């Protein structure tokens, strides 16, 4: 792969992450009913462990996955992170409706990953 193509793929991935952040911000302001957080419930410790293990997996994948599969792995990890986050939010702070936002973000990540794979 040429250097130019690598830069375009990286910039497009960064742009997609930026769009996801904006969509999540807008959904957070429109869907959530209150400012409950997982850190204020009993789910704080398991959720924190999930995030630590997820960070270790992301860092290790950055070193061990071939460059051509790196963005696909990142997309799959986004899908898993949003999915598990929605489960924690549904279980511990169901009244805030934040799990709906996480499920929507998981769906958007799934569509983005499938589109990237098919391109």
PDB file as gemmi writes it, atoms N, CA and C in Angstrom:
CRYST1    1.000    1.000    1.000  90.00  90.00  90.00 P 1                      
ATOM      1  N   UNK A   1       0.838  -1.171   0.000  1.00  0.00           N  
ATOM      2  CA  UNK A   1       0.000   0.000   0.000  1.00  0.00           C  
ATOM      3  C   UNK A   1       0.889   1.242   0.000  1.00  0.00           C  
ATOM      4  N   UNK A   2       0.520   2.210  -0.782  1.00  0.00           N  
ATOM      5  CA  UNK A   2       1.331   3.421  -0.873  1.00  0.00           C  
ATOM      6  C   UNK A   2       1.125   4.298   0.362  1.00  0.00           C  
ATOM      7  N   UNK A   3       2.069   5.214   0.573  1.00  0.00           N  
ATOM      8  CA  UNK A   3       1.975   6.119   1.714  1.00  0.00           C  
ATOM      9  C   UNK A   3       0.740   7.004   1.617  1.00  0.00           C  
ATOM     10  N   UNK A   4       0.418   7.440   0.412  1.00  0.00           N  
ATOM     11  CA  UNK A   4      -0.731   8.308   0.213  1.00  0.00           C  
ATOM     12  C   UNK A   4      -2.017   7.595   0.603  1.00  0.00           C  
ATOM     13  N   UNK A   5      -2.157   6.338   0.202  1.00  0.00           N  
ATOM     14  CA  UNK A   5      -3.362   5.578   0.515  1.00  0.00           C  
ATOM     15  C   UNK A   5      -3.467   5.328   2.020  1.00  0.00           C  
ATOM     16  N   UNK A   6      -2.339   5.077   2.690  1.00  0.00           N  
ATOM     17  CA  UNK A   6      -2.351   4.888   4.130  1.00  0.00           C  
ATOM     18  C   UNK A   6      -2.825   6.151   4.840  1.00  0.00           C  
ATOM     19  N   UNK A   7      -2.359   7.316   4.378  1.00  0.00           N  
ATOM     20  CA  UNK A   7      -2.772   8.574   4.990  1.00  0.00           C  
ATOM     21  C   UNK A   7      -4.252   8.829   4.786  1.00  0.00           C  
ATOM     22  N   UNK A   8      -4.762   8.521   3.609  1.00  0.00           N  
ATOM     23  CA  UNK A   8      -6.184   8.719   3.333  1.00  0.00           C  
ATOM     24  C   UNK A   8      -7.025   7.809   4.221  1.00  0.00           C  
ATOM     25  N   UNK A   9      -6.619   6.556   4.372  1.00  0.00           N  
ATOM     26  CA  UNK A   9      -7.362   5.623   5.226  1.00  0.00           C  
ATOM     27  C   UNK A   9      -7.324   6.097   6.670  1.00  0.00           C  
ATOM     28  N   UNK A  10      -6.161   6.541   7.150  1.00  0.00           N  
ATOM     29  CA  UNK A  10      -6.059   7.022   8.526  1.00  0.00           C  
ATOM     30  C   UNK A  10      -6.928   8.255   8.739  1.00  0.00           C  
ATOM     31  N   UNK A  11      -6.881   9.196   7.799  1.00  0.00           N  
ATOM     32  CA  UNK A  11      -7.690  10.407   7.945  1.00  0.00           C  
ATOM     33  C   UNK A  11      -9.184  10.107   7.877  1.00  0.00           C  
ATOM     34  N   UNK A  12      -9.571   9.175   7.023  1.00  0.00           N  
ATOM     35  CA  UNK A  12     -10.987   8.824   6.956  1.00  0.00           C  
ATOM     36  C   UNK A  12     -11.437   8.134   8.238  1.00  0.00           C  
ATOM     37  N   UNK A  13     -10.583   7.284   8.815  1.00  0.00           N  
ATOM     38  CA  UNK A  13     -10.911   6.643  10.089  1.00  0.00           C  
ATOM     39  C   UNK A  13     -11.015   7.689  11.200  1.00  0.00           C  
ATOM     40  N   UNK A  14     -10.093   8.644  11.229  1.00  0.00           N  
ATOM     41  CA  UNK A  14     -10.145   9.713  12.227  1.00  0.00           C  
ATOM     42  C   UNK A  14     -11.401  10.556  12.050  1.00  0.00           C  
ATOM     43  N   UNK A  15     -11.790  10.816  10.802  1.00  0.00           N  
ATOM     44  CA  UNK A  15     -12.999  11.577  10.532  1.00  0.00           C  
ATOM     45  C   UNK A  15     -14.234  10.818  11.020  1.00  0.00           C  
ATOM     46  N   UNK A  16     -14.264   9.513  10.805  1.00  0.00           N  
ATOM     47  CA  UNK A  16     -15.395   8.696  11.266  1.00  0.00           C  
ATOM     48  C   UNK A  16     -15.466   8.720  12.792  1.00  0.00           C  
ATOM     49  N   UNK A  17     -14.337   8.637  13.471  1.00  0.00           N  
ATOM     50  CA  UNK A  17     -14.337   8.713  14.935  1.00  0.00           C  
ATOM     51  C   UNK A  17     -14.836  10.073  15.406  1.00  0.00           C  
ATOM     52  N   UNK A  18     -14.470  11.132  14.711  1.00  0.00           N  
ATOM     53  CA  UNK A  18     -14.953  12.464  15.062  1.00  0.00           C  
ATOM     54  C   UNK A  18     -16.466  12.542  14.873  1.00  0.00           C  
ATOM     55  N   UNK A  19     -16.967  12.015  13.768  1.00  0.00           N  
ATOM     56  CA  UNK A  19     -18.415  12.012  13.516  1.00  0.00           C  
ATOM     57  C   UNK A  19     -19.132  11.203  14.591  1.00  0.00           C  
ATOM     58  N   UNK A  20     -18.565  10.050  14.990  1.00  0.00           N  
ATOM     59  CA  UNK A  20     -19.161   9.250  16.062  1.00  0.00           C  
ATOM     60  C   UNK A  20     -19.222  10.036  17.370  1.00  0.00           C  
ATOM     61  N   UNK A  21     -18.170  10.791  17.669  1.00  0.00           N  
ATOM     62  CA  UNK A  21     -18.159  11.591  18.897  1.00  0.00           C  
ATOM     63  C   UNK A  21     -19.243  12.665  18.851  1.00  0.00           C  
ATOM     64  N   UNK A  22     -19.421  13.307  17.704  1.00  0.00           N  
ATOM     65  CA  UNK A  22     -20.454  14.334  17.567  1.00  0.00           C  
ATOM     66  C   UNK A  22     -21.843  13.705  17.691  1.00  0.00           C  
ATOM     67  N   UNK A  23     -22.047  12.564  17.034  1.00  0.00           N  
ATOM     68  CA  UNK A  23     -23.345  11.879  17.115  1.00  0.00           C  
ATOM     69  C   UNK A  23     -23.629  11.472  18.553  1.00  0.00           C  
ATOM     70  N   UNK A  24     -22.621  10.958  19.255  1.00  0.00           N  
ATOM     71  CA  UNK A  24     -22.828  10.557  20.641  1.00  0.00           C  
ATOM     72  C   UNK A  24     -23.172  11.762  21.511  1.00  0.00           C  
ATOM     73  N   UNK A  25     -22.534  12.884  21.274  1.00  0.00           N  
ATOM     74  CA  UNK A  25     -22.835  14.100  22.046  1.00  0.00           C  
ATOM     75  C   UNK A  25     -24.278  14.543  21.813  1.00  0.00           C  
ATOM     76  N   UNK A  26     -24.694  14.558  20.545  1.00  0.00           N  
ATOM     77  CA  UNK A  26     -26.064  14.976  20.219  1.00  0.00           C  
ATOM     78  C   UNK A  26     -27.081  14.001  20.816  1.00  0.00           C  
ATOM     79  N   UNK A  27     -26.828  12.692  20.687  1.00  0.00           N  
ATOM     80  CA  UNK A  27     -27.743  11.703  21.257  1.00  0.00           C  
ATOM     81  C   UNK A  27     -27.786  11.811  22.775  1.00  0.00           C  
ATOM     82  N   UNK A  28     -26.656  12.088  23.383  1.00  0.00           N  
ATOM     83  CA  UNK A  28     -26.609  12.228  24.836  1.00  0.00           C  
ATOM     84  C   UNK A  28     -27.485  13.382  25.295  1.00  0.00           C  
ATOM     85  N   UNK A  29     -27.471  14.462  24.555  1.00  0.00           N  
ATOM     86  CA  UNK A  29     -28.277  15.631  24.935  1.00  0.00           C  
ATOM     87  C   UNK A  29     -29.759  15.423  24.656  1.00  0.00           C  
ATOM     88  N   UNK A  30     -30.114  14.596  23.674  1.00  0.00           N  
ATOM     89  CA  UNK A  30     -31.521  14.433  23.312  1.00  0.00           C  
ATOM     90  C   UNK A  30     -32.193  13.236  23.971  1.00  0.00           C  
ATOM     91  N   UNK A  31     -31.482  12.143  24.194  1.00  0.00           N  
ATOM     92  CA  UNK A  31     -32.110  10.922  24.687  1.00  0.00           C  
ATOM     93  C   UNK A  31     -32.083  10.807  26.204  1.00  0.00           C  
ATOM     94  N   UNK A  32     -30.960  11.129  26.822  1.00  0.00           N  
ATOM     95  CA  UNK A  32     -30.831  10.879  28.254  1.00  0.00           C  
ATOM     96  C   UNK A  32     -31.761  11.781  29.048  1.00  0.00           C  
ATOM     97  N   UNK A  33     -32.309  11.196  30.117  1.00  0.00           N  
ATOM     98  CA  UNK A  33     -33.259  11.925  30.943  1.00  0.00           C  
ATOM     99  C   UNK A  33     -32.601  12.578  32.157  1.00  0.00           C  
ATOM    100  N   UNK A  34     -31.525  12.001  32.632  1.00  0.00           N  
ATOM    101  CA  UNK A  34     -30.831  12.576  33.775  1.00  0.00           C  
ATOM    102  C   UNK A  34     -29.334  12.297  33.642  1.00  0.00           C  
ATOM    103  N   UNK A  35     -28.586  12.755  34.598  1.00  0.00           N  
ATOM    104  CA  UNK A  35     -27.126  12.647  34.520  1.00  0.00           C  
ATOM    105  C   UNK A  35     -26.570  11.496  35.349  1.00  0.00           C  
ATOM    106  N   UNK A  36     -27.304  10.395  35.440  1.00  0.00           N  
ATOM    107  CA  UNK A  36     -26.784   9.234  36.159  1.00  0.00           C  
ATOM    108  C   UNK A  36     -25.562   8.678  35.426  1.00  0.00           C  
ATOM    109  N   UNK A  37     -24.632   8.161  36.200  1.00  0.00           N  
ATOM    110  CA  UNK A  37     -23.430   7.554  35.626  1.00  0.00           C  
ATOM    111  C   UNK A  37     -23.213   6.201  36.258  1.00  0.00           C  
ATOM    112  N   UNK A  38     -22.522   5.337  35.532  1.00  0.00           N  
ATOM    113  CA  UNK A  38     -22.210   4.016  36.054  1.00  0.00           C  
ATOM    114  C   UNK A  38     -21.309   4.139  37.280  1.00  0.00           C  
ATOM    115  N   UNK A  39     -20.476   5.172  37.319  1.00  0.00           N  
ATOM    116  CA  UNK A  39     -19.539   5.329  38.433  1.00  0.00           C  
ATOM    117  C   UNK A  39     -20.251   5.614  39.756  1.00  0.00           C  
ATOM    118  N   UNK A  40     -21.538   5.971  39.706  1.00  0.00           N  
ATOM    119  CA  UNK A  40     -22.293   6.225  40.932  1.00  0.00           C  
ATOM    120  C   UNK A  40     -23.119   5.023  41.373  1.00  0.00           C  
ATOM    121  N   UNK A  41     -22.893   3.853  40.764  1.00  0.00           N  
ATOM    122  CA  UNK A  41     -23.673   2.661  41.080  1.00  0.00           C  
ATOM    123  C   UNK A  41     -22.746   1.517  41.491  1.00  0.00           C  
ATOM    124  N   UNK A  42     -23.362   0.353  41.724  1.00  0.00           N  
ATOM    125  CA  UNK A  42     -22.577  -0.836  42.064  1.00  0.00           C  
ATOM    126  C   UNK A  42     -21.796  -1.371  40.874  1.00  0.00           C  
ATOM    127  N   UNK A  43     -22.109  -0.925  39.676  1.00  0.00           N  
ATOM    128  CA  UNK A  43     -21.431  -1.412  38.479  1.00  0.00           C  
ATOM    129  C   UNK A  43     -20.128  -0.727  38.181  1.00  0.00           C  
ATOM    130  N   UNK A  44     -19.690   0.134  39.060  1.00  0.00           N  
ATOM    131  CA  UNK A  44     -18.463   0.902  38.825  1.00  0.00           C  
ATOM    132  C   UNK A  44     -17.236   0.000  38.697  1.00  0.00           C  
ATOM    133  N   UNK A  45     -17.089  -0.926  39.619  1.00  0.00           N  
ATOM    134  CA  UNK A  45     -15.880  -1.769  39.634  1.00  0.00           C  
ATOM    135  C   UNK A  45     -15.837  -2.722  38.436  1.00  0.00           C  
ATOM    136  N   UNK A  46     -16.931  -3.461  38.112  1.00  0.00           N  
ATOM    137  CA  UNK A  46     -16.839  -4.324  36.930  1.00  0.00           C  
ATOM    138  C   UNK A  46     -16.651  -3.533  35.634  1.00  0.00           C  
ATOM    139  N   UNK A  47     -17.287  -2.370  35.540  1.00  0.00           N  
ATOM    140  CA  UNK A  47     -17.147  -1.552  34.327  1.00  0.00           C  
ATOM    141  C   UNK A  47     -15.720  -1.032  34.209  1.00  0.00           C  
ATOM    142  N   UNK A  48     -15.129  -0.637  35.307  1.00  0.00           N  
ATOM    143  CA  UNK A  48     -13.743  -0.156  35.282  1.00  0.00           C  
ATOM    144  C   UNK A  48     -12.794  -1.275  34.850  1.00  0.00           C  
ATOM    145  N   UNK A  49     -13.021  -2.506  35.359  1.00  0.00           N  
ATOM    146  CA  UNK A  49     -12.193  -3.634  34.950  1.00  0.00           C  
ATOM    147  C   UNK A  49     -12.363  -3.932  33.472  1.00  0.00           C  
ATOM    148  N   UNK A  50     -13.593  -3.821  32.982  1.00  0.00           N  
ATOM    149  CA  UNK A  50     -13.818  -4.017  31.554  1.00  0.00           C  
ATOM    150  C   UNK A  50     -13.034  -2.994  30.743  1.00  0.00           C  
ATOM    151  N   UNK A  51     -13.026  -1.754  31.156  1.00  0.00           N  
ATOM    152  CA  UNK A  51     -12.303  -0.714  30.424  1.00  0.00           C  
ATOM    153  C   UNK A  51     -10.785  -0.946  30.477  1.00  0.00           C  
ATOM    154  N   UNK A  52     -10.265  -1.391  31.616  1.00  0.00           N  
ATOM    155  CA  UNK A  52      -8.824  -1.670  31.730  1.00  0.00           C  
ATOM    156  C   UNK A  52      -8.440  -2.827  30.811  1.00  0.00           C  
ATOM    157  N   UNK A  53      -9.212  -3.904  30.850  1.00  0.00           N  
ATOM    158  CA  UNK A  53      -8.927  -5.054  29.987  1.00  0.00           C  
ATOM    159  C   UNK A  53      -9.069  -4.662  28.519  1.00  0.00           C  
ATOM    160  N   UNK A  54     -10.089  -3.842  28.204  1.00  0.00           N  
ATOM    161  CA  UNK A  54     -10.259  -3.368  26.825  1.00  0.00           C  
ATOM    162  C   UNK A  54      -9.082  -2.529  26.362  1.00  0.00           C  
ATOM    163  N   UNK A  55      -8.547  -1.688  27.234  1.00  0.00           N  
ATOM    164  CA  UNK A  55      -7.379  -0.877  26.866  1.00  0.00           C  
ATOM    165  C   UNK A  55      -6.161  -1.749  26.619  1.00  0.00           C  
ATOM    166  N   UNK A  56      -5.985  -2.781  27.441  1.00  0.00           N  
ATOM    167  CA  UNK A  56      -4.861  -3.695  27.239  1.00  0.00           C  
ATOM    168  C   UNK A  56      -4.997  -4.421  25.905  1.00  0.00           C  
ATOM    169  N   UNK A  57      -6.211  -4.835  25.564  1.00  0.00           N  
ATOM    170  CA  UNK A  57      -6.441  -5.521  24.286  1.00  0.00           C  
ATOM    171  C   UNK A  57      -6.155  -4.579  23.122  1.00  0.00           C  
ATOM    172  N   UNK A  58      -6.603  -3.335  23.214  1.00  0.00           N  
ATOM    173  CA  UNK A  58      -6.376  -2.367  22.129  1.00  0.00           C  
ATOM    174  C   UNK A  58      -4.885  -2.116  21.936  1.00  0.00           C  
ATOM    175  N   UNK A  59      -4.168  -1.934  23.026  1.00  0.00           N  
ATOM    176  CA  UNK A  59      -2.731  -1.681  22.921  1.00  0.00           C  
ATOM    177  C   UNK A  59      -1.998  -2.891  22.357  1.00  0.00           C  
ATOM    178  N   UNK A  60      -2.376  -4.087  22.801  1.00  0.00           N  
ATOM    179  CA  UNK A  60      -1.706  -5.280  22.279  1.00  0.00           C  
ATOM    180  C   UNK A  60      -2.041  -5.519  20.813  1.00  0.00           C  
ATOM    181  N   UNK A  61      -3.273  -5.222  20.405  1.00  0.00           N  
ATOM    182  CA  UNK A  61      -3.628  -5.384  18.995  1.00  0.00           C  
ATOM    183  C   UNK A  61      -2.870  -4.406  18.108  1.00  0.00           C  
ATOM    184  N   UNK A  62      -2.562  -3.239  18.651  1.00  0.00           N  
ATOM    185  CA  UNK A  62      -1.813  -2.262  17.870  1.00  0.00           C  
ATOM    186  C   UNK A  62      -0.433  -2.797  17.496  1.00  0.00           C  
ATOM    187  N   UNK A  63       0.122  -3.663  18.328  1.00  0.00           N  
ATOM    188  CA  UNK A  63       1.440  -4.206  18.055  1.00  0.00           C  
ATOM    189  C   UNK A  63       1.414  -5.503  17.257  1.00  0.00           C  
ATOM    190  N   UNK A  64       0.387  -6.322  17.432  1.00  0.00           N  
ATOM    191  CA  UNK A  64       0.419  -7.671  16.889  1.00  0.00           C  
ATOM    192  C   UNK A  64      -0.447  -7.911  15.653  1.00  0.00           C  
ATOM    193  N   UNK A  65      -1.336  -6.997  15.317  1.00  0.00           N  
ATOM    194  CA  UNK A  65      -2.208  -7.192  14.164  1.00  0.00           C  
ATOM    195  C   UNK A  65      -1.551  -6.573  12.935  1.00  0.00           C  
ATOM    196  N   UNK A  66      -1.675  -7.266  11.809  1.00  0.00           N  
ATOM    197  CA  UNK A  66      -1.113  -6.739  10.563  1.00  0.00           C  
ATOM    198  C   UNK A  66      -1.799  -5.427  10.216  1.00  0.00           C  
ATOM    199  N   UNK A  67      -1.071  -4.590   9.526  1.00  0.00           N  
ATOM    200  CA  UNK A  67      -1.572  -3.252   9.239  1.00  0.00           C  
ATOM    201  C   UNK A  67      -2.846  -3.272   8.391  1.00  0.00           C  
ATOM    202  N   UNK A  68      -2.985  -4.235   7.507  1.00  0.00           N  
ATOM    203  CA  UNK A  68      -4.164  -4.270   6.653  1.00  0.00           C  
ATOM    204  C   UNK A  68      -5.436  -4.618   7.430  1.00  0.00           C  
ATOM    205  N   UNK A  69      -5.298  -5.274   8.582  1.00  0.00           N  
ATOM    206  CA  UNK A  69      -6.464  -5.653   9.386  1.00  0.00           C  
ATOM    207  C   UNK A  69      -6.690  -4.746  10.591  1.00  0.00           C  
ATOM    208  N   UNK A  70      -5.834  -3.770  10.773  1.00  0.00           N  
ATOM    209  CA  UNK A  70      -5.895  -2.941  11.977  1.00  0.00           C  
ATOM    210  C   UNK A  70      -7.205  -2.169  12.093  1.00  0.00           C  
ATOM    211  N   UNK A  71      -7.680  -1.573  10.988  1.00  0.00           N  
ATOM    212  CA  UNK A  71      -8.900  -0.778  11.061  1.00  0.00           C  
ATOM    213  C   UNK A  71     -10.130  -1.652  11.235  1.00  0.00           C  
ATOM    214  N   UNK A  72     -10.093  -2.860  10.703  1.00  0.00           N  
ATOM    215  CA  UNK A  72     -11.199  -3.790  10.910  1.00  0.00           C  
ATOM    216  C   UNK A  72     -11.257  -4.188  12.378  1.00  0.00           C  
ATOM    217  N   UNK A  73     -10.110  -4.457  12.967  1.00  0.00           N  
ATOM    218  CA  UNK A  73     -10.061  -4.794  14.402  1.00  0.00           C  
ATOM    219  C   UNK A  73     -10.548  -3.622  15.248  1.00  0.00           C  
ATOM    220  N   UNK A  74     -10.185  -2.408  14.877  1.00  0.00           N  
ATOM    221  CA  UNK A  74     -10.657  -1.236  15.611  1.00  0.00           C  
ATOM    222  C   UNK A  74     -12.177  -1.109  15.527  1.00  0.00           C  
ATOM    223  N   UNK A  75     -12.730  -1.375  14.362  1.00  0.00           N  
ATOM    224  CA  UNK A  75     -14.184  -1.322  14.210  1.00  0.00           C  
ATOM    225  C   UNK A  75     -14.879  -2.381  15.048  1.00  0.00           C  
ATOM    226  N   UNK A  76     -14.332  -3.589  15.052  1.00  0.00           N  
ATOM    227  CA  UNK A  76     -14.914  -4.664  15.867  1.00  0.00           C  
ATOM    228  C   UNK A  76     -14.805  -4.324  17.351  1.00  0.00           C  
ATOM    229  N   UNK A  77     -13.692  -3.737  17.760  1.00  0.00           N  
ATOM    230  CA  UNK A  77     -13.539  -3.345  19.158  1.00  0.00           C  
ATOM    231  C   UNK A  77     -14.522  -2.244  19.538  1.00  0.00           C  
ATOM    232  N   UNK A  78     -14.777  -1.295  18.635  1.00  0.00           N  
ATOM    233  CA  UNK A  78     -15.786  -0.268  18.907  1.00  0.00           C  
ATOM    234  C   UNK A  78     -17.158  -0.901  19.102  1.00  0.00           C  
ATOM    235  N   UNK A  79     -17.486  -1.864  18.251  1.00  0.00           N  
ATOM    236  CA  UNK A  79     -18.773  -2.554  18.372  1.00  0.00           C  
ATOM    237  C   UNK A  79     -18.865  -3.249  19.717  1.00  0.00           C  
ATOM    238  N   UNK A  80     -17.808  -3.952  20.122  1.00  0.00           N  
ATOM    239  CA  UNK A  80     -17.812  -4.659  21.406  1.00  0.00           C  
ATOM    240  C   UNK A  80     -17.887  -3.701  22.588  1.00  0.00           C  
ATOM    241  N   UNK A  81     -17.141  -2.612  22.519  1.00  0.00           N  
ATOM    242  CA  UNK A  81     -17.141  -1.649  23.623  1.00  0.00           C  
ATOM    243  C   UNK A  81     -18.515  -1.019  23.793  1.00  0.00           C  
ATOM    244  N   UNK A  82     -19.129  -0.584  22.692  1.00  0.00           N  
ATOM    245  CA  UNK A  82     -20.462   0.005  22.796  1.00  0.00           C  
ATOM    246  C   UNK A  82     -21.489  -1.020  23.244  1.00  0.00           C  
ATOM    247  N   UNK A  83     -21.344  -2.266  22.795  1.00  0.00           N  
ATOM    248  CA  UNK A  83     -22.269  -3.312  23.206  1.00  0.00           C  
ATOM    249  C   UNK A  83     -22.194  -3.617  24.690  1.00  0.00           C  
ATOM    250  N   UNK A  84     -20.991  -3.786  25.201  1.00  0.00           N  
ATOM    251  CA  UNK A  84     -20.825  -4.077  26.628  1.00  0.00           C  
ATOM    252  C   UNK A  84     -21.225  -2.868  27.462  1.00  0.00           C  
ATOM    253  N   UNK A  85     -20.905  -1.680  26.987  1.00  0.00           N  
ATOM    254  CA  UNK A  85     -21.308  -0.472  27.715  1.00  0.00           C  
ATOM    255  C   UNK A  85     -22.822  -0.372  27.808  1.00  0.00           C  
ATOM    256  N   UNK A  86     -23.510  -0.725  26.714  1.00  0.00           N  
ATOM    257  CA  UNK A  86     -24.975  -0.667  26.751  1.00  0.00           C  
ATOM    258  C   UNK A  86     -25.536  -1.688  27.738  1.00  0.00           C  
ATOM    259  N   UNK A  87     -24.891  -2.846  27.847  1.00  0.00           N  
ATOM    260  CA  UNK A  87     -25.345  -3.842  28.834  1.00  0.00           C  
ATOM    261  C   UNK A  87     -25.174  -3.297  30.254  1.00  0.00           C  
ATOM    262  N   UNK A  88     -24.020  -2.701  30.551  1.00  0.00           N  
ATOM    263  CA  UNK A  88     -23.808  -2.128  31.881  1.00  0.00           C  
ATOM    264  C   UNK A  88     -24.806  -1.004  32.155  1.00  0.00           C  
ATOM    265  N   UNK A  89     -25.025  -0.135  31.169  1.00  0.00           N  
ATOM    266  CA  UNK A  89     -25.971   0.964  31.371  1.00  0.00           C  
ATOM    267  C   UNK A  89     -27.389   0.446  31.539  1.00  0.00           C  
ATOM    268  N   UNK A  90     -27.749  -0.578  30.799  1.00  0.00           N  
ATOM    269  CA  UNK A  90     -29.094  -1.143  30.926  1.00  0.00           C  
ATOM    270  C   UNK A  90     -29.275  -1.784  32.300  1.00  0.00           C  
ATOM    271  N   UNK A  91     -28.241  -2.439  32.791  1.00  0.00           N  
ATOM    272  CA  UNK A  91     -28.352  -3.152  34.066  1.00  0.00           C  
ATOM    273  C   UNK A  91     -28.334  -2.196  35.258  1.00  0.00           C  
ATOM    274  N   UNK A  92     -27.493  -1.182  35.233  1.00  0.00           N  
ATOM    275  CA  UNK A  92     -27.291  -0.360  36.419  1.00  0.00           C  
ATOM    276  C   UNK A  92     -27.988   0.993  36.385  1.00  0.00           C  
ATOM    277  N   UNK A  93     -28.179   1.586  35.221  1.00  0.00           N  
ATOM    278  CA  UNK A  93     -28.839   2.900  35.156  1.00  0.00           C  
ATOM    279  C   UNK A  93     -29.911   2.900  34.062  1.00  0.00           C  
ATOM    280  N   UNK A  94     -30.810   1.951  34.152  1.00  0.00           N  
ATOM    281  CA  UNK A  94     -31.841   1.761  33.133  1.00  0.00           C  
ATOM    282  C   UNK A  94     -32.728   2.998  32.981  1.00  0.00           C  
ATOM    283  N   UNK A  95     -32.999   3.705  34.061  1.00  0.00           N  
ATOM    284  CA  UNK A  95     -33.927   4.837  33.995  1.00  0.00           C  
ATOM    285  C   UNK A  95     -33.378   6.011  33.182  1.00  0.00           C  
ATOM    286  N   UNK A  96     -32.071   6.075  32.979  1.00  0.00           N  
ATOM    287  CA  UNK A  96     -31.497   7.216  32.255  1.00  0.00           C  
ATOM    288  C   UNK A  96     -31.598   7.079  30.737  1.00  0.00           C  
ATOM    289  N   UNK A  97     -31.898   5.887  30.249  1.00  0.00           N  
ATOM    290  CA  UNK A  97     -32.018   5.607  28.807  1.00  0.00           C  
ATOM    291  C   UNK A  97     -30.701   5.768  28.055  1.00  0.00           C  
ATOM    292  N   UNK A  98     -29.580   5.755  28.773  1.00  0.00           N  
ATOM    293  CA  UNK A  98     -28.289   5.863  28.091  1.00  0.00           C  
ATOM    294  C   UNK A  98     -27.956   4.605  27.303  1.00  0.00           C  
ATOM    295  N   UNK A  99     -28.556   3.475  27.675  1.00  0.00           N  
ATOM    296  CA  UNK A  99     -28.288   2.236  26.956  1.00  0.00           C  
ATOM    297  C   UNK A  99     -28.808   2.307  25.525  1.00  0.00           C  
ATOM    298  N   UNK A 100     -29.852   3.098  25.289  1.00  0.00           N  
ATOM    299  CA  UNK A 100     -30.362   3.279  23.930  1.00  0.00           C  
ATOM    300  C   UNK A 100     -29.326   3.991  23.073  1.00  0.00           C  
ATOM    301  N   UNK A 101     -28.685   4.998  23.647  1.00  0.00           N  
ATOM    302  CA  UNK A 101     -27.641   5.727  22.927  1.00  0.00           C  
ATOM    303  C   UNK A 101     -26.467   4.809  22.601  1.00  0.00           C  
ATOM    304  N   UNK A 102     -26.081   3.965  23.548  1.00  0.00           N  
ATOM    305  CA  UNK A 102     -24.963   3.045  23.301  1.00  0.00           C  
ATOM    306  C   UNK A 102     -25.316   2.018  22.235  1.00  0.00           C  
ATOM    307  N   UNK A 103     -26.571   1.555  22.234  1.00  0.00           N  
ATOM    308  CA  UNK A 103     -26.999   0.620  21.187  1.00  0.00           C  
ATOM    309  C   UNK A 103     -27.002   1.286  19.816  1.00  0.00           C  
ATOM    310  N   UNK A 104     -27.428   2.542  19.750  1.00  0.00           N  
ATOM    311  CA  UNK A 104     -27.380   3.264  18.470  1.00  0.00           C  
ATOM    312  C   UNK A 104     -25.937   3.447  17.996  1.00  0.00           C  
ATOM    313  N   UNK A 105     -25.042   3.767  18.927  1.00  0.00           N  
ATOM    314  CA  UNK A 105     -23.635   3.926  18.560  1.00  0.00           C  
ATOM    315  C   UNK A 105     -23.036   2.594  18.110  1.00  0.00           C  
ATOM    316  N   UNK A 106     -23.459   1.493  18.730  1.00  0.00           N  
ATOM    317  CA  UNK A 106     -22.993   0.181  18.314  1.00  0.00           C  
ATOM    318  C   UNK A 106     -23.475  -0.116  16.898  1.00  0.00           C  
ATOM    319  N   UNK A 107     -24.720   0.220  16.601  1.00  0.00           N  
ATOM    320  CA  UNK A 107     -25.247   0.007  15.255  1.00  0.00           C  
ATOM    321  C   UNK A 107     -24.518   0.841  14.213  1.00  0.00           C  
ATOM    322  N   UNK A 108     -24.221   2.086  14.546  1.00  0.00           N  
ATOM    323  CA  UNK A 108     -23.481   2.950  13.625  1.00  0.00           C  
ATOM    324  C   UNK A 108     -22.075   2.391  13.399  1.00  0.00           C  
ATOM    325  N   UNK A 109     -21.442   1.914  14.465  1.00  0.00           N  
ATOM    326  CA  UNK A 109     -20.109   1.313  14.334  1.00  0.00           C  
ATOM    327  C   UNK A 109     -20.157   0.057  13.483  1.00  0.00           C  
ATOM    328  N   UNK A 110     -21.195  -0.744  13.653  1.00  0.00           N  
ATOM    329  CA  UNK A 110     -21.362  -1.955  12.861  1.00  0.00           C  
ATOM    330  C   UNK A 110     -21.518  -1.624  11.384  1.00  0.00           C  
ATOM    331  N   UNK A 111     -22.356  -0.652  11.075  1.00  0.00           N  
ATOM    332  CA  UNK A 111     -22.554  -0.254   9.678  1.00  0.00           C  
ATOM    333  C   UNK A 111     -21.249   0.296   9.100  1.00  0.00           C  
ATOM    334  N   UNK A 112     -20.539   1.137   9.854  1.00  0.00           N  
ATOM    335  CA  UNK A 112     -19.272   1.690   9.381  1.00  0.00           C  
ATOM    336  C   UNK A 112     -18.226   0.624   9.121  1.00  0.00           C  
ATOM    337  N   UNK A 113     -18.154  -0.371   9.998  1.00  0.00           N  
ATOM    338  CA  UNK A 113     -17.181  -1.447   9.814  1.00  0.00           C  
ATOM    339  C   UNK A 113     -17.523  -2.292   8.603  1.00  0.00           C  
ATOM    340  N   UNK A 114     -18.804  -2.587   8.422  1.00  0.00           N  
ATOM    341  CA  UNK A 114     -19.222  -3.388   7.259  1.00  0.00           C  
ATOM    342  C   UNK A 114     -18.949  -2.624   5.964  1.00  0.00           C  
ATOM    343  N   UNK A 115     -19.237  -1.332   5.958  1.00  0.00           N  
ATOM    344  CA  UNK A 115     -18.952  -0.524   4.761  1.00  0.00           C  
ATOM    345  C   UNK A 115     -17.458  -0.502   4.465  1.00  0.00           C  
ATOM    346  N   UNK A 116     -16.629  -0.366   5.504  1.00  0.00           N  
ATOM    347  CA  UNK A 116     -15.175  -0.356   5.305  1.00  0.00           C  
ATOM    348  C   UNK A 116     -14.690  -1.690   4.750  1.00  0.00           C  
ATOM    349  N   UNK A 117     -15.238  -2.800   5.269  1.00  0.00           N  
ATOM    350  CA  UNK A 117     -14.814  -4.111   4.803  1.00  0.00           C  
ATOM    351  C   UNK A 117     -15.225  -4.312   3.347  1.00  0.00           C  
ATOM    352  N   UNK A 118     -16.386  -3.837   2.969  1.00  0.00           N  
ATOM    353  CA  UNK A 118     -16.879  -4.040   1.599  1.00  0.00           C  
ATOM    354  C   UNK A 118     -16.202  -3.109   0.583  1.00  0.00           C  
ATOM    355  N   UNK A 119     -15.529  -2.069   1.043  1.00  0.00           N  
ATOM    356  CA  UNK A 119     -14.867  -1.153   0.111  1.00  0.00           C  
ATOM    357  C   UNK A 119     -13.616  -1.746  -0.387  1.00  0.00           C  
TER     358      UNK A 119                                                      
END                                                                             
